Amino acid sequence: ITVDETLTTQQLVEDILINSTCAEVSNFIQSTGTDFGDDNGIAAFDANGSDFPYASGIVLTTGNVANAPGPNLTLHSDGGTGWPGDIDLETVTTATNTNNASYIQFDFIPSTNEISFDFIFASEEYNQNFECTFSDAFAFILTDQVTGVVQNLAVLPGTTIPIEVTNIHPEVVGQCQAINEQYFDKYNFEPFNPAALAAIDFNGQIVSLTAMGPVIAGNDYTIKLVIADETDTLLDSAVFLREGSFSLGNVDLGVDLTVPTGNARCDGEIYTIVPNVTSPSGTTYEWQYEDPLGSGVFVPFVPAETGLTLQVSVTGNYKLIVNFGGTCQSEGTVFIEFAAPIIFNPTPASLVVCDADNDGFAEFTLHDADLDITIGDPDLFVTYHPT
């Protein structure tokens, strides 16, 4: 990757992190080592043709961000003891006595009921040793300035547990078992991967995860994106934020409903798309559909569909364009698939066996009825149950 240290905090937030004309953002603040006569830990980054999962975005580190680009040939422990940690980070995580904190903070007013953004955590502590017992800390601290509610969005999916090196890693033979290994991406050193080809100069990284949090549309919020070394200033860590992924005003139409995910609708059913959006007075709506499917071209319904919800009965990609009272415009899309009903034989022929020894017992192989039930459809599977 490459890094660009020339952008202001406002440019990093408005031009890189957020991708919405509906984002009301203000009060941009950052802190890093340069505020204490030490290294800069904040920059924009570009994948630069490497295999890093994000094409571009923002990176926050506990060391010198200029050392973030690969290859992974140097073990970095940048930053001195004069570069302090962060008390807010310690409040929402298990971290104590932090050092070398880098953070970006800004205020915003959401237009929808949820915010989200994508991130990757990387660390020198992924070294087939420290991940068993020690971890730096990071947090995405969301504060509702109206209600006072504080959330940390940098948590293991489906939990409130802060993400750490110690709770996402593969097995370290002889030291610790794997934990949440599905969220670990890779080591960037031999024998696991060639260190000389690593996109970033950190020993290991997790997969891309999405930070999500419920919000109240129209309320004032502050978010602090912060990372710091735990206890000492050694073995730097970083968090990468995907460009354009911070959603403050995009319209959420729900998850795609498809056959592979098992939630498709049935042919003949009418499904109502209900957007997750709170709309101020004067908001208008326009629904569109992709035509032809797969072309990326969306056209309005005729006659026009201008309600908050939309009823559909055919497979398609559907888009809602929301004009928030003339102040800004946002949109969302969702794919709804309608599947043919399953055809099977509900009354298969009886299975018959002979009680050869006349003891009142005989063994049936229930799966002998499978083909009769499925009518030979290879996509159908039969299971049998005692009740």
Steps between C-alpha positions, in 0.01 A plus 500: 500500500593868492411767756425873469562708812406835345121501550325692776269328746199646320625373164561153643146485635298678231695407187609146585305339783146628438313456173168677539366842407265458796781492754490799735853489641690753712756558779790303355771411754802273488788413729814302434870497576578824318299684766764385750815536293487140379396298191188556293256209525219617267481501119303411192606181324472346155529129416733596214435178309574277800273224630384707799122451530416873484579714196546807720401657829638630828757334727556572870810353664676491836828579326640675195240472225775537240606148602157348429569406135644155435701291457492358851874491555532719811352461849370845595482639853484869413405778738639605835365531853425869454217408260208422734216251480126565516273483804181468290643189336581350839143569618333289229760219470713284727806717429693672779796739508488557124762689299547632146131567427384623159141610451263683269183647647206682341134586555218399268122490466369178340205483262431129562474272802835323466857590412765261373851489357760237408834447671803269527717468812869412458779458751863408551373299799380232257829313527398146607567600860356825634149435364456248780548748784537864391321751281494867410158664497275693265142624517237685302331700775154626401333751733142628468528861615124512564455184709858458623508135388853379416576196280822337385443378144837318472367172637488134404201449268179445693658587837609796711853357544779733380716357220853409607789295368430258783143423390555468124782265402578147376650231718849563633632148548599432858371835626133567424207368302343688210229748591261667254733377227235573236579869547875460458632562150870421486853527631736708288816297561649159423411218504142627470546761226798671333599800711660666199164505319292634790290808420542638853786494749307330779538136599133409472153629421136410551237478225292801407225554757216749514446724801129565546301695752139613546447874500206738525453695178537871565693470828847648543777238527874496558719212384860444603710254297797419724786251531784476755780281627418304815726558804817565297603658169607176334367300203280745309144438386274664242138525394408555134165662409356438153445807283136601459372236738389733781126513438305783665220557255482204264160337485482151651254275315592188696697190403481340156253212484646219289473127441862426608449674835172318559283809539358542148129565462266253330349550155155651535586678826485879534794637700507850648836683506509720810799738519672573830491879472359784708381774269456868588210704370517555124680173424414343164558148365560348159521123444688349206583152375800362309417439134623270367603313812879503536550806279550751780242726335206603719179645357195650674175307530215593267277622649741648755541337844546783751399348833725420795452124441483286186316175431676264257427154362773438241874441534697823468737765632302786650622849582349774716613859447418723797506878480518624858289815480718649228809505726669191356434179310586143589416154375505132577459176306387147580474176301182297544482153346180304450547124471278231355331281763672175591348206312503174694287192562322540835360144494785261417432130466528294817827327572454126547744257662473138607525393865703193402535353849145589605616675820289809447798723402623609158749765390389769256744718305298819485721661236370238256207740465712804408465478122127441530462811718730731298385368162868484413573872557874512593456834681265353759619317810285288730549454875301276731396564862342287775223758557 
